[in-house]
Amino acid sequence: MDPLSDVLALLKPRSYVSAGLDAGGAWAIDYPPPDGIKFNAVISGACWLSVDGVPEAVRLEESDCFLLTSRRAFRLASDPALEAIPSDAIYSIARDGIATCNGGGDFFLIGSRFSFSGGNSDILLGILPPIVHVKRDSDHAAVLRWCLDRMTRELRDQQPGGFLMAEHFAHVMLMQVLRLHIASPNARGVGWLFALTDRRIGAAIGAVHADPARKWTLQSLAERASMSRSSFALHFKEKVGLAPMDYLTRWRMLLAGDRLTNSAEAIAGVALSLGYESESAFSTAFKRVMGCSPRQYGRAQPPAGAIRDSLGVQ
């Protein structure tokens, strides 16, 4: 798989299709902080999005999409100055998957929420801004528009299997929004996700993900990037926020943590499969990166700081 697919597979995202919103007239709704990533798409009409801690409201137009990547309360409104009602007031009585405000008719929105059962979600969420806004006129947004249309039909028509279809479309849209975000000229982040758009650094990261157990050296990774060793080391650190060999070690430890948590594989077997010839060397590296020993990892959550910093999250 490619690096983005690898990370998402490690995080094990699960989508939960939320009720749509059909609003009319002047309206404003307050929402509690989402658990995981909140994805919404404007099907018709327009509104304002305000998020706690973000200074300015964002104008959302028809066919715009957005991700909310942190646990912050937010507001959707036809006018940010209006007094808002709590979301429970209309979502608790939603019918056929649609919550209605003021009779509806002027604005329609659909959405999903993604939770991560694999843990370590900060390796993705920690490098994204609080709001990822993809406008309808974004280049290469055709796939997103097609998925929006299909997801809307599935929710409205209520055909057999429609809910599962809508969940799968939500996964495709999450991937597409992330692609469009990192390709945007306004995306200037530091981290593994943004580094994938750099052809040379992306090639090195792809090589690490394709064969994490290989005895990689700085020279061999630089060759994959078609760069000199010194230039590669400097450029990689600038883009990813980690030295190349540190990135390799940390990706190995994230893979190891997932296997120690979700399988009965022995520590020695995990170590050998990730390029370590001794369990002792592996355990030392694991504790340095993950904040606890391999044996402790499966029994308790590792320190939050260790997870946050695992792939160069700033």
C-alpha positions in Angstrom: 0.0 0.0 0.0 1.0 3.7 -0.2 1.9 5.6 3.0 -1.5 7.4 3.4 -3.3 4.1 3.0 -0.9 2.5 5.4 -1.6 5.1 8.1 -5.3 5.0 7.7 -5.2 1.2 7.8 -3.3 1.5 11.1 -5.8 3.9 12.6 -8.7 1.7 11.5 -11.2 4.5 10.8 -14.9 3.6 11.1 -17.5 6.0 9.7 -20.9 6.7 11.2 -23.3 8.5 8.9 -24.9 11.4 10.7 -28.4 12.7 10.1 -28.6 15.3 7.4 -29.7 18.8 8.1 -32.5 20.6 6.2 -32.8 24.2 7.3 -34.9 27.2 6.2 -35.1 30.9 6.9 -32.8 32.4 9.6 -31.2 29.7 11.7 -28.2 28.9 13.9 -27.3 25.6 15.5 -24.6 24.8 18.2 -22.9 21.4 18.0 -20.9 19.7 20.8 -17.2 18.7 20.1 -17.1 15.8 17.7 -15.4 12.5 18.6 -12.8 11.9 15.9 -13.1 13.6 12.5 -16.3 15.3 11.6 -17.0 15.4 7.8 -19.8 17.5 6.3 -20.8 18.5 2.8 -23.2 21.2 1.7 -25.6 19.8 -0.9 -27.6 23.0 -1.4 -27.7 26.5 0.0 -25.0 28.2 2.0 -24.1 28.9 5.6 -21.4 30.0 8.0 -19.1 27.6 10.1 -17.7 28.9 13.4 -15.3 26.7 15.4 -14.2 27.4 19.0 -10.7 28.8 19.0 -10.7 29.7 15.3 -10.9 33.5 15.0 -12.9 33.9 11.8 -16.1 32.1 10.6 -15.8 30.2 7.3 -18.3 30.7 4.5 -19.6 27.4 3.1 -21.2 27.4 -0.4 -23.1 24.7 -2.3 -20.9 21.6 -2.9 -18.2 22.7 -0.4 -16.9 20.1 2.0 -15.1 20.4 5.3 -13.4 18.3 8.0 -13.3 19.2 11.7 -10.2 17.5 13.0 -10.2 18.4 16.7 -12.5 18.1 19.7 -14.0 21.7 19.5 -17.5 22.8 19.6 -18.8 24.4 16.4 -21.7 26.3 15.0 -23.5 26.3 11.7 -25.7 29.3 10.9 -27.3 31.3 8.1 -25.9 34.4 10.0 -23.2 34.0 12.7 -24.8 36.8 14.8 -28.0 34.8 15.4 -28.8 33.2 18.7 -28.3 29.4 18.3 -30.3 26.5 19.4 -28.6 23.3 20.7 -28.3 20.5 18.1 -30.1 18.0 20.3 -33.3 20.1 19.9 -33.7 19.0 16.3 -31.5 15.9 15.9 -33.2 14.1 18.7 -36.4 14.1 16.7 -34.9 13.6 13.2 -37.0 11.5 10.9 -35.7 9.3 8.1 -32.1 10.4 8.8 -32.9 14.1 8.3 -33.0 16.8 11.0 -35.2 19.8 10.1 -34.8 23.4 11.3 -37.5 26.1 10.6 -39.3 23.9 8.2 -36.2 23.4 5.9 -36.1 24.1 2.2 -33.2 26.6 1.9 -30.2 24.6 3.1 -29.3 20.9 3.0 -26.1 19.3 4.5 -25.0 15.6 4.9 -22.3 14.4 7.1 -20.3 11.6 8.7 -18.1 11.1 11.7 -15.0 9.0 11.7 -13.7 7.4 14.9 -10.3 5.6 15.0 -10.3 2.2 16.7 -6.6 1.7 16.1 -5.4 4.4 18.5 -2.6 6.8 17.7 -5.0 9.1 15.9 -2.7 12.1 16.6 -0.3 10.9 13.8 -3.0 12.2 11.4 -5.1 14.6 13.4 -2.1 16.3 15.0 -0.8 17.6 11.6 -4.1 18.9 10.2 -5.6 22.3 10.9 -8.9 22.5 13.0 -10.8 23.1 9.7 -10.0 21.5 6.4 -12.2 23.4 3.9 -12.4 22.1 0.3 -14.3 24.5 -2.0 -16.5 23.3 -4.9 -14.2 24.8 -7.5 -11.1 23.0 -6.2 -9.1 21.2 -8.9 -9.7 17.5 -9.2 -12.9 17.7 -7.1 -14.9 15.7 -9.6 -14.6 12.4 -7.6 -15.8 14.2 -4.5 -18.8 15.7 -6.2 -19.8 12.3 -7.6 -19.5 10.7 -4.2 -21.6 13.4 -2.7 -24.3 12.8 -5.2 -24.3 9.1 -4.7 -24.3 9.4 -0.9 -27.2 11.9 -1.0 -29.2 9.4 -3.1 -28.5 6.5 -0.8 -29.7 8.5 2.3 -32.8 9.8 0.6 -33.9 6.8 -1.4 -33.4 4.3 1.5 -32.7 1.3 -0.8 -31.6 -2.0 0.7 -28.0 -1.8 1.8 -28.1 2.0 1.5 -26.6 2.7 4.9 -23.6 0.6 4.2 -23.2 2.2 0.8 -23.3 5.6 2.4 -20.6 4.6 4.9 -18.3 3.4 2.0 -18.8 6.6 0.1 -17.9 8.5 3.3 -14.5 6.7 3.4 -13.8 7.6 -0.2 -14.7 11.2 0.5 -12.4 11.3 3.5 -9.5 10.1 1.4 -10.3 12.5 -1.4 -10.5 15.5 1.0 -7.1 14.7 2.4 -5.7 14.4 -1.1 -7.1 17.7 -2.1 -6.0 19.4 1.1 -2.3 18.4 0.8 -2.3 19.3 -2.9 -3.7 22.8 -2.2 -1.3 25.8 -2.6 -2.5 26.9 0.9 -1.3 23.7 2.6 2.0 24.6 4.2 2.3 22.1 7.0 5.2 20.0 8.2 4.8 16.3 8.6 4.7 13.0 6.8 1.3 13.7 5.1 2.4 17.0 3.5 5.8 15.5 2.6 4.0 13.0 0.3 3.5 15.7 -2.3 7.3 16.1 -2.6 8.2 13.7 -5.3 11.7 12.8 -3.9 10.8 12.7 -0.2 7.6 10.9 -1.0 9.6 8.2 -2.8 11.7 7.6 0.3 8.7 7.5 2.6 7.0 5.1 0.2 10.1 2.9 0.3 10.1 2.8 4.1 6.4 1.8 4.2 6.8 -0.8 1.4 9.6 -2.6 3.3 10.0 -1.4 6.9 12.1 -4.5 7.8 14.8 -3.7 5.3 18.2 -2.6 6.6 17.8 0.9 5.4 20.6 3.4 5.7 20.7 7.1 5.1 22.5 6.4 1.8 20.1 3.9 0.5 17.1 6.1 1.3 18.9 9.1 -0.4 19.3 6.9 -3.5 15.6 6.2 -3.6 15.1 10.0 -3.6 17.8 10.5 -6.2 19.6 13.0 -3.9 22.9 13.2 -2.2 23.0 12.0 1.3 23.5 15.4 2.9 20.9 17.2 0.8 18.4 14.4 1.4 18.9 14.5 5.2 18.3 18.2 5.3 15.3 18.2 2.9 13.7 15.3 4.7 14.0 17.0 8.1 12.5 20.2 6.7 9.5 18.5 5.1 8.7 15.8 7.7 10.0 17.3 10.9 12.1 14.2 11.7 15.5 12.8 10.5 15.0 10.0 8.0 16.3 7.2 10.3 14.1 8.6 13.1 11.1 8.4 10.8 12.0 4.8 9.9 12.3 3.8 13.6 9.0 5.5 14.6 7.0 3.9 11.8 8.4 0.5 12.8 7.3 1.1 16.4 3.8 2.1 15.3 3.5 -1.1 13.3 4.9 -3.0 16.3 2.4 -1.4 18.7 -0.5 -2.3 16.5 0.6 -6.0 16.3 1.3 -6.2 20.0 -2.2 -4.9 20.7 -4.2 -6.8 18.1 -2.4 -10.1 17.8 -0.9 -12.8 20.0 2.4 -12.6 18.2 5.5 -12.9 20.4 7.7 -9.9 21.0 10.6 -11.7 19.5 8.7 -12.4 16.3 7.5 -8.8 16.0 11.1 -7.6 16.4 12.5 -9.9 13.8 9.8 -9.1 11.3 10.6 -5.4 11.6 14.4 -5.7 11.1 15.6 -6.2 14.6 17.9 -9.1 15.2 17.6 -9.0 19.0 14.6 -8.6 21.2 16.7 -6.4 23.5 17.5 -3.8 20.7 13.8 -3.8 19.7 12.6 -3.3 23.2 15.0 -0.4 23.8 13.8 1.4 20.6 10.2 0.7 21.4 10.4 2.2 24.9 12.2 5.3 23.6 9.6 6.0 20.9 6.3 4.7 22.6 7.1 5.6 26.2 6.8 2.1 27.7 8.1 -1.4 27.1 6.5 -3.7 24.5 5.1 -5.9 27.3 3.4 -2.9 29.0 2.0 -1.5 25.8 -0.7 -4.1 25.3 -1.9 -3.6 28.9 -2.0 0.2 29.1 -2.2 3.3 26.9 1.2 4.7 26.2 2.0 8.3 27.2 0.1 10.8 25.0 3.2 12.8 24.1 4.9 9.7 22.7 1.9 9.0 20.4 1.7 12.7 19.4 5.3 12.8 18.4 5.5 9.4 16.7 5.7 10.6 13.1 6.9 14.1 13.5 3.7 15.8 14.7 4.6 19.2 15.9 
